[in-house]
Amino acid sequence: MLSSPIIDLAIGLTFVFGVTAALASFVTELISRILGLRGAYLLSGLRELVDDGVTGTDLTNVAGDYKAIRDLMQHTSPAATAATQMPTVPLPAAQQPPGQPPAGRNASLTAALLGGPVLSSQGVAGQLSSRKLTLGPTKSTGRLPKMTAEQTTIGRLWSQRRSLPSYISSKSFGEAVIDLVIPDPQGQQTELTSIEEIIGKLPPTLPFRQSLESLVKDADGDVGRFRTSVEQWYDDHMDRVSGWYKRHVGKITLVAGAVIVILLNLNALTIGRTLYTENAVSAAVSAVATKAAPASCSGSTPSQQCLADLEERLSAAAAAGLPVGWGTVRACTQPHVQCGWLDERGIFSPYGSSGWQLVLVIVGFLIMVISVLPGAQFWFGLLTKLNTLRSTGPKPASSTASSS
């Protein structure tokens, strides 16, 4: 077995980085679920794909929007008016101005797709039509718009966001689009030229119409190819939405990592110095660390079983001498050494040069916070490789060398 202080140091640091990243990832996923971020980004991404996002989007009557948009696209009258503006949908009775004629709002393609028979059943709790959400204008691409919600059986804003589906397949989206543009009310497939004529009834400034017209031309008269292109168009856009979501939760992960690092006093420089200078501690931590990647930690988000296992191993490493936590530092346990509270915590040095000590503490914390970005899977994968390297002994001598 190949043993080296450098390898033990690398294993110990990688173990600590992995545990910190796993804890930060778990906290991030918990916050994401509480805020309903996945469903909110899916909804916002769908709106940016089919609507302009410049104005707000009212999802309080998606069934009415579906009927209005389908009537616009399926019927021939009044074609001239339909080509220049979206149909209106009556406001709910609670929103009607008192003493005035019934008011309405422009229908939304996002709401029409969600209110159709294909996507309306995609909700986690009930149908998507049971949400009464309103999306404000998109300030910039990739940012969540302001959302408001009416009280429903699901609850208010956060409850409704948490109950939104976090994933809609490209096949479902393609079927929802085809449902809108098939000209036959009985749902029979027709030639692509008829579908192109139906698409032409939408307002010409809508991105949805422009994109579908481009896809129709590329389909070269093949309805099946058009459906596939719509699905690919959706997948490509949702890849970008996933990038927006990851950038958002990446900020949450950094904040969560900073809180964890400070609460547990995880200082990369202090830990590295201890592992390099104290062989007994380094060997004990290395032995614990090589078992720190159970099967329950194989996913992108660690499970509770994974966290329980890592907590047990981190406690064992701390008992072996790994400097974790806010206990009194060893220097302040020596006789005739006067230490204040900050000295005992390791923030300042009892021997002077407290300014440099504070700088080193901050640098050590920053290294730990940055280490959460690659993720726990990266660090545990690296830990496995380092363990393999340590377990590899020297290359056996060849038989020729032995005989000589």
Phi, psi and chi 1 to 4 in degrees:
 res  aa     phi    psi   chi1   chi2   chi3   chi4
   1 MET       -  132.4  177.6 -178.1  -67.2      -
   2 LEU   -84.5  118.7 -177.2   61.0      -      -
   3 SER  -122.4  132.6  180.0      -      -      -
   4 SER  -151.3  138.8  166.1      -      -      -
   5 PRO   -57.6  -33.2  -23.9   33.3      -      -
   6 ILE   -67.2  -42.6  -61.2  -62.6      -      -
   7 ILE   -67.1  -41.6  -66.1  179.2      -      -
   8 ASP   -63.2  -37.5  -72.9  -19.6      -      -
   9 LEU   -62.9  -45.8  167.9   64.0      -      -
  10 ALA   -63.9  -40.4      -      -      -      -
  11 ILE   -64.8  -44.3  -70.7  176.1      -      -
  12 GLY   -63.4  -44.9      -      -      -      -
  13 LEU   -66.8  -41.6  -77.5  175.0      -      -
  14 THR   -62.2  -38.8  -58.0      -      -      -
  15 PHE   -60.9  -47.6  165.4   65.9      -      -
  16 VAL   -64.6  -41.5  175.9      -      -      -
  17 PHE   -60.9  -42.5  -69.7  158.9      -      -
  18 GLY   -64.4  -43.5      -      -      -      -
  19 VAL   -63.8  -43.3  172.2      -      -      -
  20 THR   -63.1  -43.5  -53.0      -      -      -
  21 ALA   -64.7  -37.5      -      -      -      -
  22 ALA   -65.5  -43.1      -      -      -      -
  23 LEU   -64.1  -43.0  -69.1  172.8      -      -
  24 ALA   -65.2  -38.3      -      -      -      -
  25 SER   -65.6  -39.8  177.0      -      -      -
  26 PHE   -65.0  -44.1 -178.3   81.0      -      -
  27 VAL   -64.2  -41.1  172.5      -      -      -
  28 THR   -61.4  -45.5  -60.4      -      -      -
  29 GLU   -64.5  -36.9 -178.5   63.7   20.5      -
  30 LEU   -64.4  -45.1 -177.0   62.1      -      -
  31 ILE   -65.0  -40.8  -66.6  174.6      -      -
  32 SER   -60.7  -39.9  175.8      -      -      -
  33 ARG   -70.7  -39.5  -69.4 -176.9 -179.3 -178.9
  34 ILE   -62.8  -40.9  -67.9  174.5      -      -
  35 LEU   -85.0   -8.1  -61.4 -180.0      -      -
  36 GLY    63.7   40.7      -      -      -      -
  37 LEU   -68.8  -38.2  -71.8 -179.4      -      -
  38 ARG   -62.9  -49.5  -69.0 -175.3 -175.2  -85.6
  39 GLY   -64.1  -37.7      -      -      -      -
  40 ALA   -65.3  -41.6      -      -      -      -
  41 TYR   -69.0  -36.9  -94.7   98.3      -      -
  42 LEU   -62.0  -45.4  175.7   65.7      -      -
  43 LEU   -64.8  -44.6 -172.8   59.0      -      -
  44 SER   -64.8  -40.0  176.3      -      -      -
  45 GLY   -65.6  -38.2      -      -      -      -
  46 LEU   -64.3  -40.8 -179.3   61.7      -      -
  47 ARG   -63.5  -42.2 -163.7  -90.6  -65.8  -88.6
  48 GLU   -67.8  -24.7  -69.7 -158.5   20.6      -
  49 LEU   -75.5  -41.6 -178.5   65.2      -      -
  50 VAL  -109.2  -21.0  -60.3      -      -      -
  51 ASP  -114.6  169.4  -74.8  -45.3      -      -
  52 ASP   -78.0  -25.6   54.2   16.4      -      -
  53 GLY    76.8   -3.3      -      -      -      -
  54 VAL   -71.6  -36.2  176.8      -      -      -
  55 THR  -107.7  168.1   57.7      -      -      -
  56 GLY   -70.1  160.8      -      -      -      -
  57 THR  -123.9  119.7  -58.3      -      -      -
  58 ASP   -96.0  119.2 -169.1  -26.8      -      -
  59 LEU  -110.4   22.6  -56.9  179.0      -      -
  60 THR   -79.2  -13.2   57.9      -      -      -
  61 ASN  -143.4   64.8 -173.9   12.2      -      -
  62 VAL   -67.6  -30.8  -67.5      -      -      -
  63 ALA   -64.8  -40.3      -      -      -      -
  64 GLY   -66.5  -38.3      -      -      -      -
  65 ASP   -64.0  -41.8  -74.6   64.4      -      -
  66 TYR   -60.6  -45.8  170.1   75.3      -      -
  67 LYS   -63.5  -42.6 -177.0  179.0 -176.1  -56.4
  68 ALA   -65.4  -44.5      -      -      -      -
  69 ILE   -69.3  -40.7  -65.4  -67.0      -      -
  70 ARG   -66.7  -39.4 -175.2  166.8  173.7   81.8
  71 ASP   -62.7  -39.7  -73.1  -14.8      -      -
  72 LEU   -61.2  -42.5  165.3   69.5      -      -
  73 MET   -85.3  -24.5  -59.3 -179.5   71.8      -
  74 GLN   -94.1  -23.4  -56.9  -60.0  -29.8      -
  75 HIS  -103.8  155.3  -61.2  142.8      -      -
  76 THR   -93.6   -7.6   57.5      -      -      -
  77 SER  -126.8  142.8   62.0      -      -      -
  78 PRO   -89.9  113.1   28.6  -29.5      -      -
  79 ALA   -65.0  -39.1      -      -      -      -
  80 ALA   -63.4  -43.0      -      -      -      -
  81 THR   -70.8  -40.1  -57.0      -      -      -
  82 ALA   -63.8  -28.4      -      -      -      -
  83 ALA   -72.6  -11.5      -      -      -      -
  84 THR  -117.8  -13.6   57.9      -      -      -
  85 GLN  -150.9  158.6   64.3 -177.7   22.3      -
  86 MET   -82.5  151.3  -66.7  -69.6  -75.7      -
  87 PRO   -68.8  161.0   26.3  -35.1      -      -
  88 THR  -103.6  150.8   58.5      -      -      -
  89 VAL  -120.0  131.2  178.3      -      -      -
  90 PRO   -59.5  141.7  -21.0   31.7      -      -
  91 LEU   -71.8  152.8  -69.4  173.4      -      -
  92 PRO   -58.2  155.8  -23.2   32.5      -      -
  93 ALA   -57.0  -35.9      -      -      -      -
  94 ALA   -66.2  -22.1      -      -      -      -
  95 GLN  -101.2    0.5  -60.0 -179.1   22.4      -
  96 GLN   -71.6  131.6  -67.3  -73.5   -7.1      -
  97 PRO   -62.9  132.0  -19.7   31.9      -      -
  98 PRO   -66.8  136.2   23.2  -33.0      -      -
  99 GLY    73.9   15.1      -      -      -      -
 100 GLN  -125.9  160.6  -64.4 -176.2   17.0      -
 101 PRO   -59.8  155.1  -21.7   31.9      -      -
 102 PRO   -53.4  127.8  -23.9   33.1      -      -
 103 ALA   -93.8  169.2      -      -      -      -
 104 GLY  -151.0  177.4      -      -      -      -
 105 ARG  -139.2  158.8   58.9  170.5  176.5   79.4
 106 ASN   -66.9  137.0  -73.2  -20.7      -      -
 107 ALA   -67.9  154.8      -      -      -      -
 108 SER  -116.9  136.7  161.4      -      -      -
 109 LEU   -67.1  -34.8  -80.9  166.1      -      -
 110 THR   -59.8  -47.9  -56.1      -      -      -
 111 ALA   -64.5  -36.8      -      -      -      -
 112 ALA   -64.2  -42.3      -      -      -      -
 113 LEU   -65.5  -42.8  -70.4  171.1      -      -
 114 LEU   -70.2  -26.5  -64.7  177.3      -      -
 115 GLY   -88.8   -5.6      -      -      -      -
 116 GLY   -74.5  171.0      -      -      -      -
 117 PRO   -69.0  -18.0   24.7  -34.0      -      -
 118 VAL   -81.9  -52.6  178.1      -      -      -
 119 LEU   -91.6  -15.7  -64.4 -174.7      -      -
 120 SER   -64.4  -19.9   62.7      -      -      -
 121 SER   -99.4   12.4   60.1      -      -      -
 122 GLN   -87.2   -1.3  -62.4  -73.0  -34.4      -
 123 GLY   -69.9  151.6      -      -      -      -
 124 VAL   -72.9  -44.5  175.8      -      -      -
 125 ALA  -119.1  100.0      -      -      -      -
 126 GLY    78.4 -165.2      -      -      -      -
 127 GLN   -91.3  158.4  -65.3 -172.6  -26.3      -
 128 LEU   -61.6  -26.3  -78.6  168.6      -      -
 129 SER   -67.7  -14.4   57.9      -      -      -
 130 SER   -80.1  -10.0   60.8      -      -      -
 131 ARG   -83.4  141.9  -79.0   75.8  168.0 -179.9
 132 LYS  -120.6   65.3  -57.9  -61.0 -179.1 -177.6
 133 LEU   -99.6  151.7  -65.3  168.7      -      -
 134 THR  -130.3  126.2  -59.6      -      -      -
 135 LEU  -100.6  128.2  -79.7   64.5      -      -
 136 GLY   -75.4  175.0      -      -      -      -
 137 PRO   -61.1  148.3  -20.7   31.4      -      -
 138 THR   -81.2  118.0  -59.0      -      -      -
 139 LYS   -71.7  -38.5  -64.3 -177.9  178.7  179.6
 140 SER  -155.8  153.0   62.0      -      -      -
 141 THR   -60.4  131.8  -59.3      -      -      -
 142 GLY    94.9   -5.5      -      -      -      -
 143 ARG  -105.4  143.1  -66.6 -172.6   60.5 -177.0
 144 LEU   -69.7  133.5  -78.8  179.1      -      -
 145 PRO   -76.1  164.5   29.5  -34.5      -      -
 146 LYS   -68.1  134.9 -179.2 -179.3  178.8 -179.7
 147 MET  -119.2  141.3  -66.1 -173.5 -177.7      -
 148 THR  -127.4  163.2   56.7      -      -      -
 149 ALA  -148.9  144.8      -      -      -      -
 150 GLU   -85.3  155.3  -63.5  179.7   10.8      -
 151 GLN   -69.2  127.8  177.6   69.6   42.3      -
 152 THR  -132.9 -176.5   68.0      -      -      -
 153 THR   -63.8  -24.4   55.3      -      -      -
 154 ILE   -76.0  -29.6  -63.8  177.6      -      -
 155 GLY   124.7 -165.2      -      -      -      -
 156 ARG   -90.0 -158.2  -70.0 -165.4  177.2  -86.2
 157 LEU   -52.9  -58.7  178.6   59.2      -      -
 158 TRP   -63.8  -37.6  -78.4    9.1      -      -
 159 SER   -63.7  -41.3  -62.7      -      -      -
 160 GLN   -68.6  -38.5  -66.9 -168.4   46.7      -
 161 ARG   -65.3  -40.3  -80.6  176.5   45.6  161.4
 162 ARG   -64.3  -29.6  -77.2 -164.7  -63.5  -90.7
 163 SER   -88.0   -3.6   67.2      -      -      -
 164 LEU   -68.5  148.2  -74.1  169.5      -      -
 165 PRO   -66.7  141.3   25.1  -34.0      -      -
 166 SER   -90.9   -4.1   58.9      -      -      -
 167 TYR  -154.6  132.6  173.4   75.6      -      -
 168 ILE  -126.4  124.3  -67.0  176.8      -      -
 169 SER   -69.8  155.9   68.7      -      -      -
 170 SER   -64.9  -31.2   58.1      -      -      -
 171 LYS   -64.4  -43.3 -178.4  178.4  179.5 -179.3
 172 SER   -64.6  -41.5  -65.2      -      -      -
 173 PHE   -63.6  -43.4  175.6   79.5      -      -
 174 GLY   -61.6  -40.9      -      -      -      -
 175 GLU   -65.9  -36.2  -70.1  176.4   -8.1      -
 176 ALA   -65.9  -39.7      -      -      -      -
 177 VAL   -67.1  -45.2  171.4      -      -      -
 178 ILE   -61.1  -36.8  -66.9  -64.0      -      -
 179 ASP   -60.6  -34.0  175.2   64.4      -      -
 180 LEU   -75.8  -34.9  -79.4  179.3      -      -
 181 VAL  -101.5   -3.2  -59.2      -      -      -
 182 ILE   -72.7  121.1  -71.7  178.0      -      -
 183 PRO   -72.1  -24.0   24.1  -32.0      -      -
 184 ASP   -81.4  120.9 -169.0  -29.2      -      -
 185 PRO   -58.6  -25.9  -21.3   32.6      -      -
 186 GLN   -79.2   -0.5  -79.1   71.6   40.3      -
 187 GLY    82.9   17.6      -      -      -      -
 188 GLN   -80.4  139.3  -61.1  -63.8  -39.4      -
 189 GLN   -67.4  142.6  -72.2  -84.5   14.8      -
 190 THR  -129.3 -177.6   58.7      -      -      -
 191 GLU   -68.8  157.0  -64.6 -179.0   -3.1      -
 192 LEU   -66.6  -27.3 -159.3   58.2      -      -
 193 THR   -62.8  -35.7   53.2      -      -      -
 194 SER   -68.7  -39.1  -59.6      -      -      -
 195 ILE   -64.6  -41.0  -66.7  179.1      -      -
 196 GLU   -61.4  -37.9 -174.6  174.2   11.0      -
 197 GLU   -65.6  -39.1 -179.8 -179.0  -13.8      -
 198 ILE   -65.4  -43.8  -67.2  -63.2      -      -
 199 ILE   -60.4  -34.0  -65.0  171.4      -      -
 200 GLY   -66.5   -8.9      -      -      -      -
 201 LYS   -82.4  -10.4  -64.5  179.6 -178.2  179.7
 202 LEU   -76.7  155.8  -70.2  171.1      -      -
 203 PRO   -56.3  134.5  -26.9   34.9      -      -
 204 PRO   -65.1  -19.2   22.1  -32.5      -      -
 205 THR   -84.3   -8.5   56.4      -      -      -
 206 LEU   -71.2  130.2  -82.3 -178.0      -      -
 207 PRO   -59.3  -32.0  -23.0   33.1      -      -
 208 PHE   -61.6  -45.3 -175.1   65.9      -      -
 209 ARG   -65.0  -45.6  169.2  178.0  168.1  171.8
 210 GLN   -61.1  -41.9  -62.4  167.9    6.4      -
 211 SER   -67.1  -44.1  -61.6      -      -      -
 212 LEU   -65.7  -38.3  -70.2 -174.4      -      -
 213 GLU   -62.0  -39.0  -73.7  178.9  -22.0      -
 214 SER   -65.6  -40.9  176.8      -      -      -
 215 LEU   -68.1  -35.5  -64.9  176.4      -      -
 216 VAL   -63.3  -42.8  166.5      -      -      -
 217 LYS   -64.2  -41.0  -67.9  178.3 -178.6  178.5
 218 ASP   -69.8  -21.7  -67.9  -19.7      -      -
 219 ALA   -73.2  -17.9      -      -      -      -
 220 ASP    55.0   44.9 -164.5   22.6      -      -
 221 GLY    81.9    2.6      -      -      -      -
 222 ASP  -103.5  113.4 -173.1  -19.1      -      -
 223 VAL   -64.4  -39.4  176.2      -      -      -
 224 GLY   -62.5  -39.8      -      -      -      -
 225 ARG   -67.2  -36.1 -174.8  175.2  176.1 -178.4
 226 PHE   -62.7  -45.2  169.8   70.3      -      -
 227 ARG   -60.1  -44.1 -179.7 -165.3  -66.6  -93.3
 228 THR   -62.3  -39.1  -58.2      -      -      -
 229 SER   -65.8  -38.4  -62.1      -      -      -
 230 VAL   -62.8  -42.7  169.4      -      -      -
 231 GLU   -64.4  -41.7  -65.6  174.5    2.9      -
 232 GLN   -66.9  -39.0 -174.7   61.9   51.8      -
 233 TRP   -58.3  -44.8  171.9   52.7      -      -
 234 TYR   -64.9  -45.9  173.1   81.2      -      -
 235 ASP   -60.3  -43.3  -81.9  -23.9      -      -
 236 ASP   -61.4  -41.7  -69.1  -17.6      -      -
 237 HIS   -69.0  -39.7 -178.9   72.4      -      -
 238 MET   -68.1  -25.3  -75.8  -57.5  149.3      -
 239 ASP   -62.8  -40.1  -73.9  -19.8      -      -
 240 ARG   -67.2  -39.6  -67.6 -168.3  -68.8  -87.6
 241 VAL   -61.5  -39.4  174.4      -      -      -
 242 SER   -60.9  -37.9  -64.3      -      -      -
 243 GLY   -64.8  -39.3      -      -      -      -
 244 TRP   -62.3  -43.6  -56.8  -20.6      -      -
 245 TYR   -63.4  -43.2  171.7   78.7      -      -
 246 LYS   -65.1  -37.9  -70.8  177.4 -178.8  178.7
 247 ARG   -64.8  -38.5  -75.7 -164.3  -64.2  -89.1
 248 HIS   -64.6  -52.0 -171.5  142.3      -      -
 249 VAL   -71.4  -21.3  -61.0      -      -      -
 250 GLY   -62.1  -37.3      -      -      -      -
 251 LYS   -66.6  -39.9  -61.9  174.8 -175.9  177.9
 252 ILE   -63.9  -39.3  -61.5  176.3      -      -
 253 THR   -63.0  -40.8  -59.4      -      -      -
 254 LEU   -62.7  -44.0  -79.8  175.9      -      -
 255 VAL   -65.4  -43.9  174.2      -      -      -
 256 ALA   -62.3  -41.4      -      -      -      -
 257 GLY   -62.6  -41.3      -      -      -      -
 258 ALA   -62.6  -42.3      -      -      -      -
 259 VAL   -64.4  -43.8  172.4      -      -      -
 260 ILE   -63.6  -43.9  -68.4  168.9      -      -
 261 VAL   -60.8  -43.3  164.6      -      -      -
 262 ILE   -71.8  -41.7  -66.4  174.4      -      -
 263 LEU   -62.1  -40.4  -73.6  178.4      -      -
 264 LEU   -94.5   -2.7  -61.3 -178.7      -      -
 265 ASN    53.8   56.3 -172.1   22.5      -      -
 266 LEU   -94.4  100.8  -60.6  173.9      -      -
 267 ASN  -109.8  114.2 -172.4  -46.9      -      -
 268 ALA   -62.0  -37.4      -      -      -      -
 269 LEU   -70.1  -42.8  -62.9 -178.1      -      -
 270 THR   -65.4  -43.1  -57.7      -      -      -
 271 ILE   -64.4  -45.4  -67.7  172.4      -      -
 272 GLY   -62.1  -41.7      -      -      -      -
 273 ARG   -63.6  -41.9 -178.8  169.7   59.7 -114.1
 274 THR   -64.1  -44.2  -59.6      -      -      -
 275 LEU   -66.1  -31.7  -67.4  175.4      -      -
 276 TYR   -82.1  -32.5 -172.9   72.5      -      -
 277 THR   -94.8  -20.5   58.0      -      -      -
 278 GLU  -117.4   99.6  -58.7 -175.1   24.3      -
 279 ASN   -62.7  -36.4  -67.7  -24.9      -      -
 280 ALA   -65.5  -43.4      -      -      -      -
 281 VAL   -65.4  -43.0  174.2      -      -      -
 282 SER   -61.4  -43.2 -179.4      -      -      -
 283 ALA   -66.4  -40.8      -      -      -      -
 284 ALA   -67.0  -43.0      -      -      -      -
 285 VAL   -67.1  -38.2  171.3      -      -      -
 286 SER   -62.6  -39.6 -178.9      -      -      -
 287 ALA   -64.9  -38.1      -      -      -      -
 288 VAL   -71.1  -40.6  171.7      -      -      -
 289 ALA   -66.9  -32.9      -      -      -      -
 290 THR   -68.0  -11.4   52.3      -      -      -
 291 LYS  -107.9   19.4  -56.8  176.3 -177.9  179.1
 292 ALA   -93.5   12.6      -      -      -      -
 293 ALA  -126.3   72.4      -      -      -      -
 294 PRO   -68.0  168.6   26.5  -33.7      -      -
 295 ALA   -61.1  -29.5      -      -      -      -
 296 SER   -68.9   -9.7   57.1      -      -      -
 297 CYS  -101.6   12.4  -63.8      -      -      -
 298 SER   -77.2  -20.4   58.2      -      -      -
 299 GLY   -79.0  169.7      -      -      -      -
 300 SER   -67.4  -30.2   57.2      -      -      -
 301 THR  -115.6  120.2  -57.8      -      -      -
 302 PRO   -64.4  143.9   23.3  -33.3      -      -
 303 SER   -83.5  171.1   64.5      -      -      -
 304 GLN   -64.2  -34.4  -68.0 -175.2   -4.8      -
 305 GLN   -64.2  -39.8  177.4   60.5   38.0      -
 306 CYS   -62.3  -46.9  167.0      -      -      -
 307 LEU   -64.0  -39.1  -67.6  179.0      -      -
 308 ALA   -62.6  -40.9      -      -      -      -
 309 ASP   -65.7  -44.0 -176.0   88.5      -      -
 310 LEU   -67.2  -36.6  -66.1 -179.4      -      -
 311 GLU   -63.3  -40.2 -179.8 -176.3    3.1      -
 312 GLU   -64.2  -40.7  178.5 -178.5  -11.8      -
 313 ARG   -73.6  -35.2  -62.6 -176.5 -170.7  -77.9
 314 LEU   -65.9  -38.8 -175.6   61.4      -      -
 315 SER   -63.3  -39.6  -61.6      -      -      -
 316 ALA   -64.8  -38.9      -      -      -      -
 317 ALA   -67.0  -38.9      -      -      -      -
 318 ALA   -65.6  -38.6      -      -      -      -
 319 ALA   -65.8  -27.9      -      -      -      -
 320 ALA   -79.1   -7.3      -      -      -      -
 321 GLY   120.2    2.4      -      -      -      -
 322 LEU   -67.4  126.3 -170.4   70.7      -      -
 323 PRO   -72.9   86.7   26.1  -32.6      -      -
 324 VAL  -126.2  137.4  174.8      -      -      -
 325 GLY    99.8  176.5      -      -      -      -
 326 TRP  -105.5   35.0  -71.8  101.9      -      -
 327 GLY   -71.7  172.5      -      -      -      -
 328 THR   -68.6  131.4  -57.7      -      -      -
 329 VAL   -69.4  157.6  -62.3      -      -      -
 330 ARG   -63.6  -34.1 -174.7  173.9  -55.5  176.5
 331 ALA   -61.4  -32.0      -      -      -      -
 332 CYS   -84.0   -2.8  -69.2      -      -      -
 333 THR   -92.6   -5.9   61.1      -      -      -
 334 GLN   -75.8  148.1  -56.8  -61.0  -38.5      -
 335 PRO   -65.5  148.8   22.1  -31.8      -      -
 336 HIS    65.0   22.0  -49.9  -61.3      -      -
 337 VAL  -108.7  121.6  176.7      -      -      -
 338 GLN   -92.3  122.4  -61.3  -64.8  -35.6      -
 339 CYS  -128.5  136.8  -68.2      -      -      -
 340 GLY   -86.5 -177.7      -      -      -      -
 341 TRP   -63.5  -42.4 -172.4   86.1      -      -
 342 LEU   -68.1  -32.9  -67.9  177.3      -      -
 343 ASP   -65.3  -43.7  -61.5  -34.3      -      -
 344 GLU   -63.4  -32.2  -67.3  177.8   -9.7      -
 345 ARG   -82.1   -8.1  -55.2  -74.2   80.9   78.1
 346 GLY    87.7    5.8      -      -      -      -
 347 ILE   -73.6  -44.4  -56.8  -60.5      -      -
 348 PHE  -110.8  166.4  -69.4  160.0      -      -
 349 SER  -104.8  133.7  171.5      -      -      -
 350 PRO   -71.2   -8.9   26.2  -33.5      -      -
 351 TYR  -103.1   13.5  -55.6  114.3      -      -
 352 GLY    96.2 -173.8      -      -      -      -
 353 SER    55.0   40.7  -57.9      -      -      -
 354 SER   -65.9  -28.6  -66.8      -      -      -
 355 GLY   -62.2  -47.9      -      -      -      -
 356 TRP   -65.1  -36.8  -79.6  109.8      -      -
 357 GLN   -61.6  -41.6  175.7   67.2   15.4      -
 358 LEU   -64.4  -40.2  178.4   60.0      -      -
 359 VAL   -61.8  -43.2  170.0      -      -      -
 360 LEU   -65.2  -36.7  -68.3  176.2      -      -
 361 VAL   -63.5  -45.0  168.2      -      -      -
 362 ILE   -64.3  -42.8  -65.9  174.4      -      -
 363 VAL   -62.8  -42.5  170.9      -      -      -
 364 GLY   -62.4  -40.0      -      -      -      -
 365 PHE   -65.1  -43.3  -77.5  167.0      -      -
 366 LEU   -62.2  -39.9  -73.6  176.5      -      -
 367 ILE   -60.3  -42.2  -66.7  174.0      -      -
 368 MET   -66.0  -41.1  -70.2  -59.3  -52.6      -
 369 VAL   -64.3  -44.6  172.3      -      -      -
 370 ILE   -64.5  -28.6  -65.6  173.2      -      -
 371 SER   -66.4  -15.5   72.9      -      -      -
 372 VAL   -77.3  -17.9  -54.1      -      -      -
 373 LEU   -65.0  -42.6  -68.7  178.3      -      -
 374 PRO   -63.8  -24.2  -21.5   33.1      -      -
 375 GLY    96.6  158.0      -      -      -      -
 376 ALA   -65.3  -37.0      -      -      -      -
 377 GLN   -58.7  -40.8  -82.6 -172.0  -50.9      -
 378 PHE   -61.6  -48.1  170.1   81.2      -      -
 379 TRP   -69.4  -38.7  -67.5  117.1      -      -
 380 PHE   -69.1  -33.9  -70.4  145.8      -      -
 381 GLY   -64.4  -41.9      -      -      -      -
 382 LEU   -65.6  -36.9  179.6   59.6      -      -
 383 LEU   -61.9  -39.9 -173.6   63.4      -      -
 384 THR   -62.8  -41.4  -59.3      -      -      -
 385 LYS   -66.5  -40.6  -65.6  179.3 -179.6  178.3
 386 LEU   -65.6  -37.9  -70.4  172.6      -      -
 387 ASN   -65.2  -38.9 -175.6   42.4      -      -
 388 THR   -63.2  -40.6  -58.3      -      -      -
 389 LEU   -63.9  -41.5  177.6   63.3      -      -
 390 ARG   -68.9  -33.2 -168.8 -174.0   68.7  165.9
 391 SER   -78.6  -11.6  -58.4      -      -      -
 392 THR   -82.1  120.2  -56.7      -      -      -
 393 GLY   -82.8  179.4      -      -      -      -
 394 PRO   -64.8  151.7   23.2  -32.3      -      -
 395 LYS   -64.8  128.7 -176.7  178.5 -179.5  179.4
 396 PRO   -60.2  145.6  -20.3   31.8      -      -
 397 ALA   -68.1  145.7      -      -      -      -
 398 SER   -71.7  158.2   64.0      -      -      -
 399 SER   -64.5  -30.2   56.8      -      -      -
 400 THR   -66.3  -43.2  -56.4      -      -      -
 401 ALA   -65.7  -34.2      -      -      -      -
 402 SER   -68.6  -41.3  -60.0      -      -      -
 403 SER   -69.0  -28.1   60.0      -      -      -
 404 SER   -80.3      -   59.7      -      -      -
